[in-house]
Amino acid sequence: QVQLVESGGGLVQAGGSLRLSCAAAGRTFNNWLLGWFRQTPGKEREFVSAINWSTGSTYYADSVKGRFTISRDNAKNTVYLQMNSLKSEDTAVYYCAGAVPNGGYNYWGQGTQVTVSS
């Protein structure tokens, strides 16, 4: 029943910005962590950022701290990832993911491609 749908990916030049959206549906997400992971072919999927749906607490990977901002709109059941000062290293498929309280990220979106050109 839980559905996560990403959007907003695309091609952007280094130094540019992009905003990803994740529409969440299927249930209430009280105290869930909703976040973003990214993956490049041949590499392991890595954590990017997450937000607690209820408290608003945010978490960031060191590689994106200061450049990316995660936020959510509870009324719209949507989480956003504002990506600024993009680097070529940010190129990846970005996935929205959800974790129940004290659980792992067992719910995943389909992914959206972000390509940063130099």
N, CA, C and O of each residue as an XYZ file, in Angstrom:
472
protein
N       0.807     -1.212      0.000
C       0.000      0.000      0.000
C       0.843      1.266      0.000
O       0.409      2.295     -0.518
N       2.033      1.207      0.568
C       2.899      2.378      0.594
C       3.487      2.589     -0.788
O       4.028      1.669     -1.402
N       3.372      3.804     -1.258
C       3.893      4.159     -2.564
C       4.719      5.429     -2.460
O       4.276      6.426     -1.890
N       5.910      5.384     -3.010
C       6.797      6.533     -3.044
C       7.154      6.805     -4.489
O       7.637      5.919     -5.194
N       6.922      8.016     -4.925
C       7.146      8.377     -6.317
C       8.012      9.616     -6.386
O       7.623     10.686     -5.916
N       9.194      9.466     -6.976
C      10.118     10.579     -7.114
C       9.877     11.335     -8.408
O       9.377     10.788     -9.391
N      10.240     12.591     -8.382
C      10.209     13.406     -9.579
C      11.200     14.548     -9.415
O      11.672     14.818     -8.310
N      11.509     15.206    -10.504
C      12.356     16.381    -10.452
C      13.772     16.190    -10.936
O      14.531     17.155    -11.016
N      14.143     14.969    -11.259
C      15.480     14.736    -11.755
C      15.672     15.325    -13.133
O      14.712     15.708    -13.803
N      16.915     15.393    -13.544
C      17.217     15.937    -14.852
C      18.686     16.220    -15.011
O      19.518     15.771    -14.224
N      18.987     16.972    -16.045
C      20.353     17.351    -16.367
C      20.596     18.780    -15.929
O      19.813     19.679    -16.238
N      21.680     18.982    -15.211
C      22.014     20.313    -14.724
C      23.524     20.489    -14.770
O      24.275     19.526    -14.614
N      23.959     21.709    -14.983
C      25.386     21.997    -15.003
C      25.945     22.073    -13.591
O      25.238     22.404    -12.639
N      27.212     21.763    -13.480
C      27.877     21.882    -12.192
C      27.691     23.286    -11.634
O      27.803     24.280    -12.352
N      27.409     23.342    -10.356
C      27.133     24.613     -9.710
C      25.670     24.984     -9.706
O      25.263     25.920     -9.017
N      24.884     24.266    -10.464
C      23.471     24.546    -10.557
C      22.673     23.896     -9.452
O      23.221     23.306     -8.521
N      21.360     24.017     -9.577
C      20.456     23.523     -8.550
C      19.350     22.679     -9.160
O      19.018     22.798    -10.339
N      18.798     21.834     -8.325
C      17.705     20.972     -8.723
C      16.915     20.638     -7.471
O      17.490     20.503     -6.391
N      15.618     20.505     -7.604
C      14.796     20.090     -6.484
C      14.071     18.799     -6.813
O      13.335     18.715     -7.796
N      14.286     17.809     -5.986
C      13.606     16.538     -6.130
C      12.398     16.495     -5.214
O      12.400     17.079     -4.130
N      11.375     15.801     -5.659
C      10.174     15.623     -4.862
C       9.876     14.143     -4.706
O      10.141     13.347     -5.607
N       9.335     13.791     -3.581
C       8.903     12.426     -3.322
C       7.496     12.480     -2.772
O       7.266     12.957     -1.660
N       6.566     11.991     -3.551
C       5.179     11.922     -3.122
C       4.946     10.598     -2.423
O       5.173      9.535     -3.002
N       4.497     10.658     -1.192
C       4.271      9.468     -0.383
C       2.780      9.250     -0.192
O       2.031     10.190      0.071
N       2.365      8.020     -0.325
C       0.955      7.700     -0.182
C       0.780      6.308      0.387
O       1.714      5.506      0.402
N      -0.430      6.028      0.856
C      -0.770      4.694      1.300
C      -1.053      4.539      2.774
O      -1.679      3.562      3.184
N      -0.604      5.488      3.581
C      -0.803      5.419      5.014
C      -0.333      6.704      5.652
O       0.196      7.588      4.977
N      -0.523      6.807      6.939
C       0.076      7.910      7.678
C       1.526      7.558      7.973
O       1.879      6.387      8.109
N       2.347      8.570      8.068
C       3.786      8.352      8.219
C       4.313      8.903      9.542
O       5.420      9.437      9.602
N       3.530      8.771     10.578
C       3.907      9.284     11.885
C       5.240      8.702     12.347
O       5.388      7.492     12.515
N       6.199      9.592     12.546
C       7.546      9.252     13.006
C       8.343      8.369     12.055
O       9.376      7.814     12.430
N       7.869      8.244     10.847
C       8.681      7.601      9.817
C       9.875      8.480      9.478
O       9.836      9.697      9.659
N      10.924      7.860      8.992
C      11.987      8.573      8.322
C      11.753      8.461      6.829
O      11.642      7.362      6.286
N      11.680      9.582      6.184
C      11.593      9.623      4.734
C      12.838     10.323      4.225
O      13.165     11.430      4.652
N      13.517      9.675      3.321
C      14.778     10.245      2.902
C      15.174      9.892      1.497
O      14.392      9.372      0.700
N      16.423     10.197      1.227
C      16.965     10.028     -0.109
C      18.262      9.235     -0.078
O      19.133      9.449      0.765
N      18.354      8.325     -1.014
C      19.573      7.588     -1.278
C      19.935      7.810     -2.734
O      19.098      8.230     -3.533
N      21.167      7.532     -3.072
C      21.563      7.640     -4.462
C      22.489      6.494     -4.826
O      23.175      5.923     -3.978
N      22.485      6.176     -6.109
C      23.282      5.059     -6.569
C      23.780      5.301     -7.985
O      23.033      5.727     -8.865
N      25.053      5.020     -8.176
C      25.687      5.058     -9.480
C      25.946      3.621     -9.903
O      26.326      2.799     -9.069
N      25.751      3.292    -11.179
C      25.999      1.920    -11.621
C      27.366      1.418    -11.191
O      28.380      2.091    -11.380
N      27.379      0.233    -10.615
C      28.616     -0.357    -10.160
C      29.020      0.030     -8.758
O      30.008     -0.485     -8.234
N      28.279      0.923     -8.143
C      28.584      1.352     -6.793
C      27.431      1.022     -5.857
O      26.298      0.808     -6.289
N      27.738      0.986     -4.586
C      26.723      0.728     -3.588
C      25.828      1.946     -3.416
O      26.249      3.089     -3.596
N      24.609      1.667     -3.068
C      23.685      2.743     -2.775
C      24.116      3.452     -1.492
O      24.463      2.804     -0.505
N      24.092      4.772     -1.510
C      24.525      5.523     -0.351
C      23.437      6.455      0.157
O      22.618      6.971     -0.604
N      23.457      6.646      1.441
C      22.528      7.541      2.096
C      22.866      8.984      1.767
O      24.035      9.368      1.743
N      21.839      9.776      1.515
C      22.020     11.187      1.220
C      21.452     12.062      2.329
O      22.153     12.895      2.903
N      20.181     11.861      2.620
C      19.517     12.709      3.600
C      18.215     12.056      4.035
O      17.673     11.205      3.329
N      17.717     12.456      5.197
C      16.440     11.954      5.685
C      15.802     12.976      6.604
O      16.464     13.869      7.134
N      14.510     12.824      6.777
C      13.766     13.702      7.668
C      12.727     12.893      8.420
O      12.085     12.005      7.860
N      12.572     13.210      9.685
C      11.513     12.592     10.466
C      10.209     13.291     10.130
O      10.089     14.508     10.267
N       9.239     12.514      9.693
C       7.994     13.092      9.220
C       7.264     13.879     10.282
O       6.589     14.861      9.972
N       7.387     13.466     11.525
C       6.650     14.099     12.610
C       7.415     15.236     13.270
O       6.856     16.306     13.508
N       8.677     15.013     13.565
C       9.460     15.995     14.305
C      10.177     16.996     13.414
O      10.496     18.104     13.847
N      10.428     16.612     12.181
C      11.176     17.471     11.287
C      12.678     17.377     11.429
O      13.408     18.100     10.750
N      13.152     16.509     12.288
C      14.595     16.329     12.441
C      15.196     15.882     11.123
O      14.633     15.036     10.429
N      16.334     16.450     10.784
C      16.968     16.160      9.506
C      18.341     15.541      9.690
O      18.997     15.721     10.716
N      18.753     14.813      8.675
C      20.023     14.118      8.692
C      20.632     14.221      7.302
O      19.929     14.150      6.294
N      21.959     14.391      7.263
C      22.638     14.561      5.994
C      23.943     13.783      5.963
O      24.648     13.675      6.967
N      24.245     13.252      4.810
C      25.567     12.718      4.589
C      26.561     13.868      4.537
O      26.229     14.964      4.087
N      27.770     13.619      4.995
C      28.786     14.666      5.006
C      29.034     15.239      3.610
O      29.338     16.423      3.464
N      28.903     14.409      2.606
C      29.204     14.833      1.255
C      28.234     15.876      0.712
O      28.553     16.582     -0.244
N      27.060     15.976      1.312
C      26.062     16.922      0.822
C      25.721     17.996      1.833
O      24.988     18.932      1.515
N      26.230     17.880      3.025
C      25.922     18.832      4.081
C      26.326     20.245      3.657
O      27.444     20.473      3.196
N      25.412     21.168      3.819
C      25.661     22.539      3.421
C      25.243     22.846      2.006
O      25.132     24.014      1.633
N      25.010     21.828      1.213
C      24.596     22.017     -0.179
C      23.161     21.564     -0.426
O      22.431     22.181     -1.201
N      22.770     20.496      0.230
C      21.429     19.952      0.060
C      20.581     20.270      1.279
O      21.089     20.353      2.397
N      19.299     20.445      1.057
C      18.363     20.675      2.136
C      17.138     19.801      1.944
O      16.498     19.830      0.893
N      16.819     19.027      2.961
C      15.631     18.196      2.903
C      14.508     18.884      3.671
O      14.744     19.529      4.693
N      13.308     18.742      3.175
C      12.154     19.323      3.835
C      10.932     18.487      3.513
O      10.977     17.600      2.661
N       9.847     18.779      4.200
C       8.626     18.046      3.897
C       7.420     18.952      4.044
O       7.442     19.935      4.785
N       6.380     18.601      3.330
C       5.090     19.257      3.424
C       4.102     18.174      3.829
O       3.665     17.377      2.999
N       3.758     18.153      5.099
C       2.899     17.091      5.610
C       1.524     17.095      4.956
O       0.946     16.037      4.710
N       1.007     18.274      4.678
C      -0.306     18.370      4.066
C      -0.324     17.752      2.675
O      -1.343     17.221      2.232
N       0.804     17.826      1.996
C       0.907     17.277      0.649
C       1.530     15.893      0.624
O       1.661     15.285     -0.439
N       1.913     15.394      1.793
C       2.586     14.098      1.880
C       3.765     14.020      0.916
O       3.934     13.047      0.182
N       4.562     15.060      0.942
C       5.673     15.162      0.012
C       6.940     15.568      0.739
O       6.921     16.440      1.608
N       8.028     14.934      0.378
C       9.338     15.311      0.886
C      10.155     15.850     -0.282
O      10.050     15.356     -1.405
N      10.958     16.853     -0.011
C      11.741     17.508     -1.042
C      13.223     17.412     -0.721
O      13.623     17.327      0.441
N      14.008     17.427     -1.750
C      15.447     17.546     -1.602
C      15.917     18.669     -2.506
O      15.987     18.516     -3.725
N      16.237     19.794     -1.896
C      16.781     20.918     -2.635
C      18.279     20.716     -2.755
O      18.988     20.634     -1.752
N      18.750     20.638     -3.974
C      20.145     20.340     -4.252
C      20.789     21.564     -4.886
O      20.455     21.943     -6.009
N      21.703     22.172     -4.166
C      22.411     23.346     -4.648
C      23.890     23.038     -4.818
O      24.401     22.043     -4.302
N      24.559     23.909     -5.547
C      25.997     23.764     -5.782
C      26.344     22.352     -6.224
O      27.263     21.728     -5.693
N      25.612     21.869     -7.181
C      25.767     20.489     -7.614
C      27.133     20.247     -8.240
O      27.685     21.099     -8.936
N      27.651     19.072     -7.973
C      28.933     18.637     -8.490
C      28.737     17.415     -9.365
O      27.711     16.739     -9.288
N      29.721     17.140    -10.190
C      29.638     15.960    -11.041
C      29.511     14.693    -10.206
O      28.885     13.723    -10.635
N      30.096     14.698     -9.029
C      30.018     13.548     -8.145
C      28.610     13.273     -7.636
O      28.336     12.197     -7.104
N      27.719     14.243     -7.796
C      26.341     14.058     -7.371
C      25.518     13.295     -8.397
O      24.374     12.927     -8.128
N      26.085     13.056     -9.558
C      25.380     12.314    -10.589
C      25.041     10.916    -10.091
O      25.918     10.171     -9.654
N      23.775     10.573    -10.162
C      23.319      9.282     -9.663
C      21.823      9.164     -9.899
O      21.157     10.132    -10.266
N      21.314      7.975     -9.684
C      19.883      7.789     -9.569
C      19.527      8.022     -8.111
O      20.095      7.398     -7.215
N      18.599      8.909     -7.883
C      18.189      9.247     -6.531
C      16.880      8.547     -6.206
O      15.918      8.601     -6.971
N      16.867      7.893     -5.060
C      15.716      7.134     -4.621
C      15.129      7.719     -3.352
O      15.854      8.062     -2.418
N      13.845      7.826     -3.326
C      13.133      8.146     -2.107
C      12.923      6.854     -1.334
O      12.625      5.815     -1.924
N      13.076      6.912     -0.034
C      12.936      5.722      0.792
C      12.234      6.060      2.094
O      12.320      7.180      2.597
N      11.540      5.067      2.625
C      10.833      5.250      3.876
C      11.163      4.168      4.879
O      11.330      3.000      4.528
N      11.253      4.572      6.130
C      11.538      3.650      7.218
C      10.543      3.873      8.341
O      10.324      5.006      8.768
N       9.948      2.808      8.812
C       9.068      2.897      9.969
C       9.915      3.239     11.180
O      11.131      3.048     11.151
N       9.298      3.743     12.251
C      10.071      4.060     13.453
C      10.909      2.874     13.911
O      10.408      1.761     14.073
N      12.173      3.133     14.111
C      13.130      2.124     14.572
C      13.314      0.968     13.596
O      13.771     -0.109     13.979
N      12.965      1.188     12.363
C      13.109      0.161     11.359
C      14.044      0.576     10.238
O      14.539      1.702     10.200
N      14.269     -0.344      9.339
C      15.105     -0.065      8.192
C      14.312      0.541      7.052
O      13.085      0.625      7.094
N      15.041      0.957      6.038
C      14.411      1.541      4.854
C      13.891      0.417      3.967
O      14.610     -0.097      3.110
N      12.660      0.053      4.180
C      12.061     -1.066      3.466
C      11.110     -0.648      2.356
O      10.560     -1.494      1.652
N      10.921      0.637      2.204
C      10.026      1.151      1.177
C      10.800      2.083      0.277
O      11.491      2.991      0.738
N      10.673      1.844     -1.015
C      11.501      2.553     -1.987
C      10.701      3.030     -3.177
O       9.755      2.380     -3.622
N      11.099      4.172     -3.675
C      10.553      4.658     -4.918
C      11.297      4.067     -6.092
O      12.225      3.275     -5.923
N      10.887      4.455     -7.271
C      11.465      3.917     -8.489
C      12.789      4.583     -8.859
O      13.606      3.993     -9.566
N      12.994      5.780     -8.397
C      14.227      6.486     -8.665
C      14.076      7.541     -9.738
O      13.235      7.422    -10.630
N      14.887      8.563     -9.647
C      14.921      9.605    -10.655
C      16.376      9.971    -10.935
O      17.174     10.137    -10.013
N      16.702     10.092    -12.198
C      18.082     10.324    -12.606
C      18.466     11.782    -12.449
O      17.752     12.681    -12.894
N      19.598     12.000    -11.813
C      20.199     13.322    -11.730
C      21.559     13.251    -12.392
O      22.413     12.457    -11.998
N      21.754     14.077    -13.392
C      23.022     14.118    -14.094
C      23.586     15.528    -14.018
O      22.934     16.491    -14.422
N      24.788     15.641    -13.505
C      25.452     16.930    -13.365
C      26.602     16.971    -14.351
O      27.531     16.169    -14.264
N      26.542     17.890    -15.273
C      27.575     18.023    -16.287
C      28.588     19.077    -15.875
O      28.254     20.039    -15.184
N      29.819     18.889    -16.300
C      30.875     19.825    -15.977
C      31.069     20.843    -17.083
O      31.929     21.717    -16.973
